[in-house]
Structures are given as C-alpha cells and as structure tokens.
Amino acid sequence: MDNKQEDRISKYLSAINHDMMFAELSSDYLERIGAAEILMGIPVPIRQADEDSDGGSVDAREIVFDMARIIGGDPMFVYADKYLDFIKHAAGEQAEPMLVAEGARSADAGNFEDACMLLRAALRIEPKSCAALYLYGRACKECQAEAEEDEERAAMFKAEALDTFEILTIMHPEFAMGYYFLGYEYLNLGLYLKTKLTWQDFLKYSSGTELETQDMDDDMLAGLRDEIEGRLEELEEPIKIEEGCNKIMSGDFQGGREILEPFCETGYKDWWPLWHYLGSAEVALGHRERAEECFKEVLRLSPSNTDAMEELAAIYALSGDEEKAAKYRNKIKIVRSNLESEREDQ
C-alpha cells in the first residue's frame, strides 16, 4: 500500500522482524551477482547464521524474501528503496508474482502476518496487482480474526482489509471476489444498502467465465452465488431500517419514525439502536413521554449507554423534574468512572 498514507499495521508487522540478523555481503559476491552498485555497504537481512565469509552460501532467493519482509513490515525502513531495487534486479519481471506466490504459501500455512508483509512488498512493486490486493485483503481479515482479544489490533487489520477490498473493486471492477469480501465488510459495519449494491455486483461479475473464477470449480462458484442470493433476501428489512435511521439523521424525523416504528414489534425489538433513533425522533417531534420510553428501552438493552442517560437527563430537566435529571447525571459519572478504572487496570 502507499507508504505515504497512515500505516495502521506496520507496528504489528515490524515486530516480527526484530530478531532478523543483518550483515554486509562481500564485494566478491556482490560483483558475482551484479548487485555491487545496489548493495555495496548496505546491510541485508540474512537468516543463515553460518554463511561463508565470502558470501558463497548465501541464498539470494531467501535474501529477496527477507528484504520483502523488512519493507513489508516497515515501509519507511531506511534501506527500503535499495531493497526494492535489489528485488527487481534479482527477480526481474517475476518480482511481483514471485512475492505474491510466496505470500500465498505463507497464508496457506496459516502465517497470515508473514503473508501480509510479503504481499505489501509486492504492492510496492506493482500497486495495481489484482492478486496481491486480493490476497492481502484476505490475509488482513485473518489477522483480524486472530487478534479478536486485542481490540485495537483487530480494528486496525479490519480497517486495512476494508480499504484494500475497496481499492481492489475500483482498480479491477470485473473481479467478482473483490465484491464478495467487500460486501461482508460493509455488512459488519451495518451499511446494508452498500452491502446490497456490492453483492449485486458480485452476482453480476461472477455470472460468466471471467479470469478471476478460473481456479474455482462450478460447484464452488454456484455455492457462493447461492450464499449471496440468500444473504440479499435477508437484507430487505435491515435496508429499510437503515433508510429510517438515515431519514432521522438528515432531519426527516416524522418520515424516519414512520419507517422504524413497525419494527418495534419484530425481531429487531431487542436491537437498542432502533430505540435510540426512535427516541431522538420523538424528542425532535416534541413527544417527550414516548421519547422517555424509548431511551429507557435503550438502557434495558444496553445498561451502560451514557448517550441514552444524557437524553433522559435532558428530558427530565426540560420537564422540571430535577431529581430524576440528577439521578441520570450521577449514573453517567459512575459509568464513566468505572470505565476509566478498567482502562487503568489494563
């Protein structure tokens, strides 16, 4: 990815390389492989601890992969440009596909962070590589899954995967599998309309015999299409709810309320944001008693929701019930104090 942009995950990837050894290759060896102008005086990563003093035992292929790991882990590494020059020199036109293939092997072996580093290096060589973007996005998703207990780490890999799949669909708009995974990213964010449109593109571009499906047998592809068609049917109600929420956020409180109100008697009645949006609409429409009921429902479903507490405190203050307003202000202080204590204990 573009190393000039904020790099969300380098701090996690670069840590993997902390035990990498560095050494300068001998001038004889560099002359022999035609890399003296590139690497003379430049320390390179070498995993072998017993290389010969003249560099005779050094495996240039392994050096290429380890250089890729270094620049994939830390795009701002001081010798990153030199390493890229050597990788291109050593592998020529095969540099990007070679790194993609090695990244795929790491992913197949379950070494997803290693795969990320190799694929990031491949993208430094060819930023538009369809295969590198696709595999990188998938590797980031796997890293997110492995980091579930570390919320910040999981969030960074999740954001990286989302951005990568979005870039993939922009750069390769006929690549069906990009839409498949991007749709799930949007679904997990609650962006149901975007999910629908994205999965419709998956169905559109997976209906033929495009290049991206050539390694997928007919049964597998048919299974994915059946899966997404079923998911699209399940999205009808969430899309309607999203429409109602968007109306309320845009100031159409009556319109949003009319859309959301019927869902209070469905399976969505235990989804606290539904009640929060309805409560906001009722406040704006001047229905304080109904708003009070909605925000209390939020707290029943989400007891530590300080936003709902603030809304209730404001409702009671406006109605002149300072005792109840003070009660909720005090609850807010307690919840925030408890959260702060938990953060300090971690």
LINFEN-V443720 format. One record per pair of residues at least 12 apart in sequence whose C-alpha atoms are under 6 Angstrom apart, sorted by the first residue. I is the first residue (numbers start at 1). J is the second residue. If there is no record, write none. Layout:
# LINFEN-V443720
{{I | J} {I | J}}
This chain:
# LINFEN-V443720
{{1 | 123} {3 | 75} {8 | 156} {10 | 73} {10 | 74} {13 | 73} {14 | 73} {14 | 74} {21 | 45} {21 | 46} {22 | 43} {22 | 44} {22 | 45} {22 | 46} {23 | 43} {23 | 44} {24 | 42} {24 | 43} {26 | 54} {26 | 55} {29 | 55} {64 | 87} {67 | 83} {68 | 118} {68 | 121} {69 | 117} {69 | 118} {72 | 117} {72 | 118} {72 | 120} {72 | 121} {73 | 117} {96 | 122} {99 | 118} {99 | 122} {100 | 119} {100 | 132} {103 | 115} {103 | 118} {103 | 119} {112 | 139} {116 | 136} {119 | 132} {119 | 136} {137 | 161} {137 | 164} {140 | 157} {140 | 161} {141 | 161} {144 | 157} {144 | 158} {165 | 178} {165 | 182} {174 | 205} {175 | 212} {176 | 202} {176 | 205} {176 | 206} {179 | 198} {179 | 202} {180 | 202} {183 | 195} {183 | 198} {183 | 199} {192 | 239} {193 | 239} {244 | 256} {244 | 259} {244 | 260} {253 | 281} {272 | 298} {272 | 301} {275 | 294} {275 | 298} {279 | 291} {279 | 294} {279 | 295} {295 | 308} {306 | 332} {309 | 328} {313 | 325} {313 | 328}}
